[in-house]
């Protein structure tokens, strides 16, 4: 009997078409989303033109809406947008790519009106628009949209990229634009950059204050335009494979910033210009830096390899690892060693990590490697240095050590308990109580506490020092 009442397609078929139709009408009552879905399915029976008409009506309705979209409505909005987007790409585009392109562009123009009335911060809604940019590019290629027409559309869209909805549009559209379209798009942005900035006819509007005085709206708009043009021309240069044009869009002083230098060096390296890549990295500003960003270090290593300076690259990998404990550097170093030499080098690395000045950085390394046994030894030998306020790291450590290293897990949990009680963080009492319960569950599995207090002695000491913190003890079971 249970098998026959299970909700699946085969069992529902036994109800017959008429009964299923009645049920669908009943279920859709009171649900606008369900009604729209049913209408879309009905439209599909009359061809893609009818489906396109339904999509266009729905997109226009969304554009006209003015009600606030709070967090409760975001999920429904996301579902509605995805239904329209997928209908365009999966149904309309198959039969009429020209119509599908117009619809997906209409979809993209919804972004500003939607984001103006929502403060959704999870990023789920904007993902639909980023995907729609990819869809628009694929449909444009299929529909064979004129490259100049497409360039004009992309240009106008990027000009009005108020919420980042078009962040990936140029890169996505590059294949559909082709050489002529990219050249046209580049010309449009260059011309825009040369247009005189609009100045207010009368009084300039102050929209804020900075260290140098008032911030005027026209100045902010001008700065935003310059940034939009620069980023767009960089993306066009990337699409055209023009490294020099990409570099030219960075002010000379900016090229000395380590992250930008690494960015430029990677492109020079891809273009087979390793010597210039190394020169770019060497010119980066290192003043006031104990070490360089990982991205700069990785670019330098790859550049040395490309120049045939493998031994120097290996030495630099090890140096970077010793300074930063970046596991990626160590893995790359070990990968290039002969068999068995890598085991000796790994042990040497572990010795270095165990003595690293920042115990938390060392702990994070062992957890990420992963080397839980090493993490347990580190915790036991340097428990006095553990900062229970770093609850994210400590929670990860306790979870990683719980099964096979209960004593180390207990030490980590106690660091968080002690911090919460010693600093009187009442908001963390419930977590501390839970940690204490976990410690109690670990205790029977610890054969030797060594120089660490047993669970009973630890609880007794807690009561001696914090017996009056009733908010905590009321939570302890």
C-alpha positions in Angstrom: 0.0 0.0 0.0 2.8 2.4 0.9 4.5 1.9 -2.5 1.3 2.8 -4.4 0.9 6.1 -2.4 4.5 7.2 -2.8 4.6 10.6 -4.6 6.3 9.9 -7.9 5.4 10.4 -11.6 4.4 6.7 -12.2 1.9 6.7 -9.3 0.4 10.1 -10.2 -0.2 8.9 -13.8 -2.7 6.4 -12.4 -5.0 9.3 -11.3 -5.7 10.2 -15.0 -5.4 13.4 -16.9 -8.7 14.9 -15.7 -8.1 14.4 -12.0 -4.5 15.6 -12.3 -5.7 18.8 -14.0 -8.2 19.4 -11.3 -5.6 18.9 -8.6 -3.2 21.3 -10.3 -5.8 24.0 -10.5 -6.6 23.4 -6.8 -2.9 23.5 -5.7 -2.2 26.6 -7.8 -5.0 28.6 -6.1 -3.4 31.3 -3.9 0.1 30.8 -5.5 1.0 33.3 -8.2 4.2 31.4 -8.9 2.4 28.1 -9.5 -0.1 29.8 -11.7 2.7 31.4 -13.8 4.4 28.1 -14.2 1.2 26.4 -15.4 0.5 29.2 -17.8 4.0 28.9 -19.2 3.5 25.1 -19.7 0.2 25.8 -21.5 1.9 28.4 -23.7 4.5 25.8 -24.6 1.8 23.8 -26.3 1.3 26.6 -28.7 5.0 27.1 -29.7 7.9 29.3 -28.6 6.2 32.5 -29.8 3.5 32.1 -27.2 6.1 31.3 -24.6 8.0 34.4 -25.5 4.9 36.5 -25.2 4.3 35.1 -21.6 7.9 35.8 -20.7 7.8 39.3 -22.0 4.6 40.0 -20.0 6.2 38.7 -16.8 9.4 40.7 -17.3 7.4 43.9 -17.9 5.4 43.2 -14.7 8.6 42.8 -12.7 9.9 46.0 -14.1 6.8 47.9 -13.1 6.8 46.6 -9.5 7.7 49.1 -6.8 7.2 47.2 -3.6 10.1 46.6 -1.2 11.7 43.2 -1.6 12.6 42.1 2.0 14.6 39.0 2.9 11.4 36.9 3.1 10.6 37.6 -0.6 14.1 37.1 -2.0 13.8 33.3 -2.4 10.5 33.7 -4.4 12.1 36.5 -6.5 15.1 34.4 -7.3 12.9 31.5 -8.3 10.8 33.7 -10.6 13.9 35.2 -12.2 15.4 31.7 -12.8 12.2 30.5 -14.3 12.1 33.3 -16.8 15.9 33.0 -17.6 15.7 29.3 -18.2 12.6 29.6 -20.3 14.4 32.1 -22.5 17.6 30.0 -22.8 16.1 26.5 -23.0 12.8 27.1 -24.9 12.7 30.3 -26.8 16.4 30.3 -27.9 16.1 26.9 -29.5 13.4 28.1 -31.9 14.0 31.8 -32.3 17.4 33.0 -31.1 16.7 36.6 -32.3 13.6 36.8 -30.1 15.5 35.1 -27.2 18.3 37.7 -27.4 15.7 40.6 -27.1 14.2 38.8 -24.1 17.4 38.1 -22.3 18.4 41.7 -22.8 15.1 42.8 -21.4 15.8 40.4 -18.5 19.2 42.1 -17.8 17.6 45.6 -17.7 15.6 44.5 -14.7 18.6 44.6 -12.4 18.6 48.3 -11.4 14.9 48.4 -10.6 15.2 45.2 -8.6 18.3 46.2 -6.6 16.9 49.6 -5.9 14.1 48.0 -3.8 16.0 45.3 -2.1 18.9 45.1 0.3 19.5 41.4 -0.3 23.1 40.7 0.7 23.6 36.9 0.0 24.4 37.5 -3.6 21.9 34.9 -4.9 19.9 37.4 -7.0 22.9 39.0 -8.7 24.1 35.5 -9.7 21.1 35.3 -11.9 22.1 38.4 -13.8 25.7 37.3 -14.1 24.5 34.0 -15.6 22.2 36.0 -17.8 25.3 37.8 -19.2 26.7 34.5 -20.1 23.4 33.4 -21.7 23.1 36.7 -23.6 26.6 36.1 -25.1 25.7 32.5 -26.2 22.4 33.6 -27.7 24.0 36.6 -29.5 26.4 34.2 -31.2 23.6 31.9 -32.2 21.4 34.8 -33.4 24.4 36.3 -35.3 23.8 39.7 -33.9 25.7 42.4 -35.8 28.9 43.1 -34.0 28.5 46.9 -34.0 24.9 46.7 -32.7 26.1 44.3 -30.0 29.0 46.6 -29.1 26.6 49.5 -28.7 24.4 47.4 -26.4 27.3 46.3 -24.3 28.7 49.8 -24.0 25.4 51.3 -22.8 24.9 48.4 -20.3 28.4 48.8 -18.8 27.8 52.6 -18.5 24.9 51.9 -16.2 26.5 49.1 -14.1 25.3 50.5 -10.8 25.1 47.2 -8.9 27.8 45.1 -10.6 25.2 43.2 -12.6 27.3 43.6 -15.8 30.7 42.8 -14.2 31.3 39.8 -16.5 29.5 41.1 -19.6 32.5 42.2 -21.7 34.5 39.0 -21.0 31.4 36.9 -21.8 30.5 38.8 -25.0 34.1 38.7 -26.4 33.6 35.7 -28.7 30.3 37.0 -30.0 31.7 40.5 -30.5 34.8 39.2 -32.4 37.6 41.5 -33.5 35.4 44.1 -35.2 33.0 44.3 -32.3 35.8 44.6 -29.7 37.4 47.3 -31.7 34.1 49.1 -31.9 33.5 48.7 -28.2 37.0 50.1 -27.5 36.4 53.1 -29.6 33.1 53.8 -27.8 34.8 53.8 -24.4 37.7 55.9 -25.6 35.3 58.5 -27.1 33.3 58.5 -23.8 36.5 59.1 -21.8 37.3 62.2 -23.9 33.8 63.8 -23.5 33.8 66.8 -21.2 32.4 66.1 -17.8 29.0 67.6 -17.1 29.2 70.5 -14.8 26.2 71.7 -12.8 24.6 74.8 -14.3 24.1 76.5 -10.9 25.1 75.3 -7.4 27.2 72.2 -7.1 25.7 69.6 -4.8 27.7 68.4 -1.8 27.1 64.7 -1.1 29.8 64.2 1.6 32.9 65.4 3.3 36.4 64.2 3.2 39.8 65.1 4.7 40.3 67.7 1.9 36.9 69.2 2.3 33.5 68.8 0.5 32.8 66.0 -1.9 30.8 67.2 -4.9 28.5 64.9 -6.8 29.9 65.9 -10.2 33.4 65.0 -9.0 32.3 61.6 -7.8 30.5 60.9 -11.1 33.6 61.9 -13.1 35.8 59.6 -11.0 33.3 56.8 -11.4 33.3 57.3 -15.2 37.1 57.2 -15.4 37.2 54.0 -13.4 34.5 52.4 -15.5 36.4 53.3 -18.7 39.7 52.0 -17.3 38.2 48.6 -16.2 36.4 48.2 -19.5 39.5 48.9 -21.6 41.4 46.5 -19.5 38.8 43.8 -20.1 38.8 44.5 -23.9 42.6 44.3 -23.9 42.4 40.9 -22.2 39.9 39.8 -24.7 42.1 40.9 -27.6 45.2 39.4 -26.0 46.9 42.9 -26.0 49.1 42.9 -22.9 50.6 46.3 -23.6 47.1 47.9 -23.9 46.2 46.2 -20.6 49.3 47.6 -18.9 48.7 51.0 -20.4 45.4 51.3 -18.5 47.3 51.2 -15.2 48.8 54.5 -14.0 52.6 54.1 -13.7 52.6 54.5 -9.9 49.8 51.8 -9.6 52.0 49.3 -11.5 54.3 49.2 -8.5 51.6 47.9 -6.2 52.5 44.2 -5.5 49.0 42.9 -6.5 48.9 44.9 -9.7 52.5 44.0 -10.5 51.6 40.3 -10.1 48.6 40.8 -12.3 50.6 42.3 -15.1 53.4 39.8 -14.7 51.0 36.9 -15.1 49.8 38.3 -18.4 53.3 39.0 -19.7 54.2 35.4 -18.7 51.3 34.0 -20.7 52.4 36.1 -23.7 55.9 34.5 -23.5 57.5 37.6 -22.1 59.1 36.2 -18.9 62.0 38.6 -18.7 59.6 41.6 -18.7 57.4 39.8 -16.1 60.4 39.5 -13.8 61.3 43.2 -14.3 57.7 44.1 -13.5 57.8 42.1 -10.2 61.2 43.5 -9.2 59.9 47.0 -9.6 57.1 46.5 -7.1 57.1 48.6 -4.0 58.3 46.5 -1.0 58.7 49.3 1.5 57.2 48.6 4.9 56.4 45.0 4.0 57.8 42.1 6.0 56.7 39.8 3.1 54.9 40.1 -0.2 51.4 38.9 -1.0 51.0 35.3 -2.0 49.9 36.2 -5.5 53.2 38.2 -6.1 55.3 35.3 -4.7 53.6 32.8 -6.9 54.0 35.0 -10.0 57.7 35.3 -9.2 58.2 31.6 -8.8 56.4 30.9 -12.1 58.5 33.5 -13.8 61.7 32.1 -12.5 60.6 28.7 -13.8 59.8 30.1 -17.2 63.3 31.6 -17.3 64.9 28.3 -16.7 66.0 29.2 -13.2 64.4 26.2 -11.5 66.9 26.0 -8.6 66.4 29.6 -7.7 62.6 29.1 -7.9 62.9 26.2 -5.4 65.0 28.2 -3.0 62.5 31.1 -3.2 59.6 28.7 -2.6 61.2 27.5 0.6 62.0 31.0 1.8 58.4 32.1 1.2 57.1 29.1 3.1 59.4 29.8 6.1 58.2 33.3 6.2 54.5 32.8 5.7 53.6 29.1 6.2 51.7 29.1 2.9 51.0 25.5 2.3 50.9 26.0 -1.5 54.5 27.0 -1.5 55.5 23.9 0.4 53.4 21.5 -1.7 55.0 23.0 -4.9 58.5 22.6 -3.3 57.9 19.0 -2.3 56.4 18.1 -5.7 59.7 18.9 -7.4 61.9 16.8 -5.1 63.1 13.3 -5.9 61.3 10.4 -4.2 62.1 10.1 -0.4 63.7 13.5 -0.4 60.2 14.9 -0.1 59.6 13.0 3.1 62.7 14.4 4.8 61.9 17.9 3.6 58.3 17.6 4.9 59.6 16.7 8.4 62.0 19.6 8.2 59.1 21.8 7.4 57.0 20.4 10.3 59.9 21.2 12.7 59.9 24.8 11.4 56.1 25.1 11.8 56.2 23.7 15.4 58.6 26.5 16.3 56.9 29.3 14.4 56.4 32.4 16.5 52.6 32.6 15.8 51.1 29.4 17.3 47.8 30.1 15.6 49.3 30.4 12.2 51.1 27.2 12.9 47.9 25.5 14.0 46.1 26.7 10.9 48.9 25.2 8.7 48.6 21.8 10.3 44.9 21.8 10.1 44.9 22.7 6.4 47.8 20.4 5.4 46.2 18.3 6.9 48.4 16.9 9.7 46.1 16.4 12.8 48.8 14.5 14.8 51.2 17.4 14.4 48.4 19.8 15.3 47.8 17.8 18.5 51.5 17.9 19.4 51.5 21.7 18.8 48.5 22.2 21.0 49.9 20.1 23.8 53.3 21.8 23.8 52.1 25.4 23.4 48.7 25.4 25.1 49.5 28.5 27.2 49.7 30.5 24.0 46.3 29.6 22.6 43.8 32.4 22.3 40.3 31.2 23.0 39.0 34.4 21.4 39.9 33.0 18.0 36.8 30.8 18.1 36.6 30.1 14.4 40.1 28.6 14.4 39.6 26.9 17.7 36.3 25.4 16.7 37.8 23.9 13.5 40.7 22.6 15.5 38.5 20.9 18.1 36.4 19.3 15.4 39.5 18.0 13.5 41.1 16.6 16.7 38.1 15.2 18.5 38.1 11.7 17.1 41.8 10.6 17.4 43.2 13.3 19.7 40.7 13.9 22.5 43.2 15.5 24.9 44.3 18.1 22.3 40.6 18.8 21.5 40.0 19.2 25.2 42.8 21.7 25.5 41.5 23.7 22.5 37.9 23.7 24.0 39.2 24.8 27.4 40.9 27.8 25.8 37.5 29.0 24.6 35.8 28.3 27.9 38.5 30.1 29.8 38.3 33.1 27.5 34.5 33.4 27.8 34.6 33.2 31.6 37.7 35.2 32.3 36.5 38.1 30.1 32.9 37.8 31.3 31.6 37.3 27.7 28.0 36.3 28.7 27.0 36.1 25.1 29.4 33.1 24.8 28.3 31.3 27.9 26.0 28.9 26.0 28.9 28.0 23.7 31.2 27.6 26.7 28.7 25.3 28.4 28.5 23.2 25.2 32.3 23.0 25.1 32.4 21.9 28.7 29.9 19.1 27.9 32.1 18.0 25.0 35.1 18.0 27.3 33.2 15.7 29.6 32.4 13.3 26.8 36.1 13.3 25.7 37.4 12.6 29.3 36.7 8.8 29.3 38.8 8.4 26.1 41.9 10.1 27.5 44.2 7.6 29.1 46.8 10.1 30.4 46.2 13.8 30.9 49.9 14.3 31.5 50.5 17.9 32.8 47.0 18.9 31.9 44.3 18.9 34.7 41.8 16.0 34.5 38.2 17.0 33.7 37.0 16.8 37.3 39.9 19.0 38.5 39.3 21.4 35.7 35.6 21.8 36.6 36.5 22.2 40.2 39.0 25.0 39.3 36.3 26.7 37.1 33.9 26.7 40.1 36.6 28.1 42.4 37.3 31.0 40.0 33.9 31.6 38.4 31.4 30.0 40.8 29.4 33.3 40.9 28.8 33.4 37.2 25.4 31.9 37.5 24.5 32.7 33.9 27.1 30.1 32.8 26.4 27.4 35.4 22.7 27.5 34.8 23.5 26.3 31.3 25.8 23.5 32.4 24.1 20.1 32.4 
